[in-house]
Amino acid sequence: WTQMLDNRLKIEIGVGITADLHADKNVVYLYPQAEFKYAMFKDIFIPYVGIKGGLKQNTIQSLSTQNPFIRVNQRLVNEHNPFDIYGGFKGTLSKRMSFNIGASFARIQNKALFVTDTTYSVGNKFNLLFDTLNLTTIEGSLSYQLNEKLKIDGIGRFYSYSLLNNSYAWNLPQWQAIARGSYNLFDKFLVNLDLNFEGGRKALVYALEDDVTIENNQFAKTLGLVADINLGIEYRYNKRISAFVQMNNLASQRYNRWYNNP
């Protein structure tokens, strides 16, 4: 990396090398790593642009943290991201407020999608479908911080998917809205509040039912809004002893994060 123009222009250029090793085939990938940032008006406004890529290992353990209902005996392939082009601008509105507005376009091969396993007779399990997709993301965030006492973040994201073999990116949201806040009272009481909302998800089903549309001979069911509100309170007796209470889903919403699984 290098810095120029009184450290206002920052340039990072590199290449990532990753080997994907299999019993039948070994592949070596070269991934671009580059970013350009230019600080304007004493860091009040910072436009940036970059490109990156990478290989993500898919394991049953990592996938089950996303969806605990997946079948364990499945063939796995690693997720290959040839490029992710991004850009935007960030900066400060005041000494306490900062912002970021950006967009990105990524191509992802072997993206793991969760679909219902209809052959499973007890309960509800999920298979994996791997597909190639183009992902466009638009994101905006606003942050407020008052020393270490009060921190508030608001994030909004919109996703657009274009897939090679499937009509939709199954179970992935089209939009997300996130709000986070934390308050520190005398370094004794810490309060954290999280609000998470997402919508626009579709699940692959195999019969006509309510809220099901047919596209390219696939049955897509519209899933409801996910609304999750969590509150945590911690009391610090001293540097070594503390007690906390964590309350999740304060609104008592009944929603399906995964199709047919509350």
PyMOL commands that set and color helices and strands:
alter all, ss='L'
color gray80, all
select helices_A, chain A and resi 60-66
alter helices_A, ss='H'
color red, helices_A
select strands_A, chain A and resi 2-4+9-21+26-38+45-56+79-92+97-116+126-146+150-163+175-185+189-199+202-205+212-215+218-222+226-236+242-247
alter strands_A, ss='S'
color yellow, strands_A
deselect
rebuild
show_as cartoon
